[in-house]
Amino acid sequence: MRRRRSPALVALVLVLSACGAGTGGATQVDPADEVRALPRLGAAEVVVEPDGLDYSPTGEVVFPSLFHAGEHLAEPLGEWYLYTAPHEVPGGVVLLVADTLDGPWVEHPGGPVVSASSPPHFDVSHVSSPDVVWHDETSELFLYFHGENSTTRYATSRDGVSFTYGGEAVWNSLGGEEVTESSYARVFEHPDPSSGFRWAMFYMTNSRDDVRRIRLAESIDGRSWVVDEEPVIEPGPGDGGNVSGANLWTWRGQHFVVYHTANGRIMARPVGVDLRPTSGAVVLLDPDQAVDVDRVAAPEPVEDGGVLYLFFEAGDRLDAQIQSVRTAP
């Protein structure tokens, strides 16, 4: 159940600790260490309420992903596209369109743009966790999604509406013999031009020890991926035993991995261009800063016109909606 709270104006301050480098979890940060002030964010707002969607088979949606359609498409349906999906069976990737990041967001008719059954390519119980990235080289939108939880797949599109299946991106055996899930991927341009890779991916693996970690994969073309042997983020003592939903965010020249923990918070941790942590993590968004929920997850930061927006999944995993906060006036 969602709890009713009055959203308050919040000022987020990220403290960069000089300790805690490596793959460990969140660390206690000394306020005397270097402080980097993040922007003041206004009250959270509900962006997508499942009950308001025509396609809502399970009454929940997760994992928002934003695409600036007006920047890349000749005839976009709107300036911005938002992709989300239910997680429970049958899932299905839903597209919503708006002229500004403030909305209103209008569901594209016709049901999901990617479904759980796509013969002859795959037929799974569900598809979910959509993430989109534009390829300038081919003028295509790549959409990554999982289905089943053991496999992250991708499809491509010229218009952001009609998708052609591409294949499997990462799967369990790429991460090692102990891996049992490979899902919740975010793909972005690699921040290190000298790496030899054009693209990078943070994604979640679960293992036989039932611990969810953040892994790194790298790619030249966004289709074939090389998985790094060591996790990027291991859950720490205050993380509830699991971490997931990682994304790359760059703020004032500093790269961060932002992700959520099993105890319902969104964390931020500085990383270098090699996408490895350089210091400890702190809370970026707490459930108290959202509307009526006890959990925030799957952060998707995006900037437009000098304004920072943070879209995120809000609520219990089986009762989630999409919310956002933005830079305060």
C-alpha positions in Angstrom: 0.0 0.0 0.0 1.1 3.6 -0.7 1.4 5.9 2.3 0.1 9.5 2.0 2.9 12.1 2.5 3.3 15.7 1.8 6.2 16.0 -0.7 8.7 18.6 0.5 11.3 20.7 -1.2 14.6 18.9 -0.8 18.2 19.9 -1.2 20.5 17.0 -2.1 24.1 17.2 -1.1 26.5 14.5 -2.4 29.5 13.9 -0.2 32.5 12.4 -2.0 34.5 10.3 0.3 38.2 9.8 -0.1 37.8 6.2 1.0 35.7 3.3 -0.1 37.1 2.8 -3.6 36.6 -0.6 -5.2 33.5 -2.8 -5.5 32.2 -2.6 -2.0 28.8 -1.3 -1.0 27.7 2.1 0.5 30.1 3.5 3.1 29.8 6.0 5.9 31.0 9.4 4.6 32.8 11.9 6.7 31.2 15.4 6.2 34.7 16.8 6.4 35.6 15.2 3.1 35.1 17.0 -0.2 31.4 18.1 -0.7 29.8 18.5 -4.1 26.4 20.2 -3.9 23.7 18.7 -6.2 20.9 20.9 -7.4 17.9 21.7 -5.3 15.0 19.5 -6.4 11.3 20.3 -6.1 8.5 18.1 -5.0 8.0 14.7 -6.6 5.2 14.2 -9.1 3.5 11.1 -10.4 4.3 10.7 -14.1 2.7 7.3 -15.0 -0.1 5.8 -12.9 -0.8 2.2 -14.1 -4.5 2.6 -13.5 -4.5 5.4 -16.2 -3.1 3.2 -18.9 -5.1 1.3 -21.5 -2.4 -1.4 -21.4 -2.1 -2.3 -17.8 -2.3 -6.1 -17.4 -0.8 -6.2 -13.9 -1.5 -2.8 -12.4 2.2 -1.8 -12.1 5.0 -0.3 -14.2 8.8 -0.2 -13.7 12.1 1.1 -15.1 11.4 4.4 -17.0 13.6 5.2 -19.9 13.6 8.6 -21.8 14.4 9.4 -25.4 14.6 12.9 -26.9 12.7 12.1 -30.0 12.5 15.7 -31.2 16.3 15.8 -31.4 16.7 12.7 -33.6 13.5 11.9 -35.5 12.3 13.9 -38.5 8.6 13.5 -37.6 8.3 12.6 -33.9 5.0 12.0 -32.2 6.1 14.4 -29.5 9.4 15.9 -28.3 10.0 13.2 -25.7 9.3 9.5 -25.6 9.0 7.5 -22.3 9.3 3.8 -22.3 8.2 1.7 -19.3 6.7 -1.8 -18.7 5.0 -4.0 -16.2 7.3 -6.5 -14.7 4.9 -9.3 -13.9 3.7 -11.7 -16.6 3.2 -10.8 -19.4 5.1 -7.5 -19.1 5.3 -5.6 -22.4 7.1 -2.3 -23.3 4.7 0.7 -23.2 5.4 4.0 -25.0 4.2 7.4 -23.8 4.7 10.7 -25.5 4.9 14.3 -24.3 6.0 17.7 -25.6 8.0 18.5 -22.5 9.5 16.4 -19.7 6.8 18.0 -17.4 4.1 16.2 -19.4 1.3 15.4 -19.7 2.3 12.0 -20.9 0.0 10.3 -23.4 0.0 6.6 -24.0 0.7 5.6 -27.6 -2.3 3.4 -28.7 -2.1 -0.1 -29.9 -0.6 -1.9 -26.9 3.0 -2.7 -26.2 5.7 -1.9 -28.7 7.6 -5.0 -27.6 5.7 -8.1 -26.3 6.6 -11.3 -24.6 6.0 -13.3 -27.8 8.0 -12.5 -30.9 8.0 -15.6 -33.1 10.3 -17.0 -34.4 12.7 -15.1 -32.2 11.5 -15.7 -28.7 8.5 -16.7 -26.7 8.9 -15.9 -23.0 6.7 -15.4 -19.9 7.4 -11.6 -19.8 9.6 -8.8 -21.1 10.4 -5.8 -19.0 13.0 -3.2 -17.9 13.2 -1.2 -21.2 16.2 1.1 -21.8 16.7 3.1 -25.0 19.8 4.7 -26.6 20.2 6.4 -30.0 22.8 5.3 -32.5 23.9 8.2 -34.7 25.9 6.0 -36.9 22.9 4.0 -38.2 20.1 6.5 -37.2 18.5 3.8 -35.1 17.0 3.6 -31.6 18.3 0.5 -29.7 15.9 -0.8 -27.1 17.3 -3.2 -24.5 14.9 -5.3 -22.3 15.0 -8.6 -20.4 12.9 -11.7 -20.9 13.3 -14.1 -19.2 15.3 -12.8 -16.3 18.2 -14.8 -17.5 18.6 -12.8 -20.7 18.9 -9.2 -21.8 17.8 -8.7 -25.4 17.7 -5.8 -27.8 15.5 -4.5 -30.7 16.0 -1.6 -33.1 13.8 1.0 -34.6 13.9 4.0 -37.0 10.8 5.7 -35.5 10.8 4.6 -31.8 7.4 2.8 -32.4 8.0 -0.2 -34.7 10.9 -2.4 -33.5 12.8 -5.2 -35.2 14.3 -7.9 -33.0 18.1 -7.8 -32.9 19.2 -10.6 -30.6 20.6 -11.4 -27.2 22.9 -8.8 -25.6 24.0 -10.5 -22.3 23.0 -13.8 -20.7 23.9 -15.7 -17.6 26.9 -17.7 -18.8 28.7 -14.5 -19.8 28.8 -13.5 -16.2 30.1 -16.8 -14.9 28.9 -20.2 -13.7 27.2 -18.9 -10.6 25.0 -16.3 -12.4 21.2 -17.0 -12.4 19.8 -13.7 -13.7 21.1 -11.1 -16.2 18.6 -8.2 -16.4 17.8 -4.5 -15.7 20.3 -3.1 -18.1 21.2 0.5 -18.9 23.3 1.3 -21.9 25.2 4.5 -22.6 28.1 5.9 -24.5 31.4 4.8 -23.0 33.0 7.7 -21.1 36.6 6.6 -22.0 37.4 7.2 -25.7 40.6 5.2 -25.3 38.8 2.1 -24.1 38.3 0.7 -27.6 34.6 0.4 -26.9 31.8 2.7 -28.1 29.1 1.6 -25.6 28.9 0.4 -22.0 26.2 -1.3 -20.0 25.5 -1.6 -16.3 23.2 -4.5 -15.5 22.1 -6.6 -12.6 23.1 -10.2 -12.0 21.8 -12.6 -9.4 23.8 -15.6 -8.3 23.4 -18.9 -6.6 24.1 -17.1 -3.3 20.9 -15.0 -4.0 22.9 -11.7 -4.0 22.2 -9.1 -6.7 25.2 -7.1 -7.9 25.9 -4.5 -10.6 28.0 -5.8 -13.5 29.7 -4.0 -16.4 29.6 -5.0 -20.1 31.3 -3.1 -23.0 30.6 -3.2 -26.7 31.9 -1.8 -30.0 28.5 -1.9 -31.8 25.9 -2.2 -29.1 25.1 -5.8 -30.3 28.0 -8.0 -29.1 29.1 -7.5 -25.5 32.1 -8.3 -23.3 31.3 -8.7 -19.6 33.9 -7.7 -17.0 34.8 -10.4 -14.5 34.4 -8.2 -11.4 31.2 -6.6 -10.2 31.1 -2.8 -10.2 28.9 -2.6 -7.1 28.6 -5.2 -4.3 25.8 -4.6 -1.8 27.1 -3.1 1.5 25.9 -3.5 5.1 23.2 -0.9 4.7 21.9 -2.0 1.3 19.5 -4.8 2.4 21.6 -7.5 0.6 20.9 -6.5 -3.0 21.6 -3.7 -5.5 20.1 -3.1 -9.0 18.8 -0.7 -11.6 22.2 1.0 -12.1 22.7 4.0 -14.5 25.5 6.3 -15.5 25.0 10.0 -14.6 27.4 12.8 -15.3 27.1 16.0 -13.2 29.5 18.9 -13.5 32.2 16.7 -15.1 32.0 13.9 -12.5 30.6 10.5 -13.5 28.4 8.6 -11.0 26.8 5.2 -10.9 23.3 5.7 -9.6 21.4 2.6 -8.5 18.8 1.4 -6.0 19.2 -0.9 -2.9 16.9 -3.5 -1.4 16.0 -1.1 1.4 14.3 1.3 -1.1 16.8 4.1 -1.6 18.6 5.4 -4.7 22.3 5.8 -4.2 25.0 7.7 -6.0 28.7 6.7 -6.2 31.5 8.5 -8.1 33.2 6.4 -10.8 36.1 7.1 -13.1 36.1 6.8 -16.9 36.8 3.1 -16.4 33.4 3.0 -14.7 34.9 1.7 -11.5 34.1 3.4 -8.1 36.6 6.1 -6.9 34.9 6.7 -3.5 32.0 5.9 -1.3 28.2 6.1 -2.0 25.6 8.3 -0.4 21.8 8.5 -0.6 20.7 10.4 -3.7 16.9 9.9 -3.2 15.0 8.7 -0.2 11.5 7.4 -0.2 10.4 10.3 2.0 11.2 12.6 -0.9 8.7 10.8 -3.2 4.9 10.7 -3.2 3.2 8.2 -1.0 5.7 5.4 -1.3 8.2 3.4 0.8 10.6 2.5 -2.1 12.3 4.4 -4.9 14.3 2.6 -7.7 15.6 2.5 -11.3 16.9 6.1 -11.5 16.8 7.8 -15.0 18.4 11.2 -14.9 17.9 13.5 -17.9 18.6 17.2 -18.5 16.8 19.6 -20.8 17.3 23.3 -21.1 19.6 23.4 -18.0 17.0 21.6 -15.9 17.7 18.3 -14.3 14.9 15.7 -14.1 15.2 12.4 -12.2 12.6 9.9 -13.3 12.3 6.8 -11.1 10.2 3.8 -10.2 8.2 4.4 -7.1 6.4 2.0 -4.8 6.5 -1.7 -3.9 7.8 -3.8 -6.7 4.4 -5.3 -7.4 2.6 -1.9 -7.0 4.9 0.6 -8.7 4.3 3.7 -10.7 6.7 6.2 -12.4 7.5 9.5 -10.6 9.9 12.3 -11.2 11.6 15.2 -9.4 13.2 18.2 -11.1 15.4 21.1 -10.4 13.6 23.6 -8.2 13.0 27.2 -9.5 
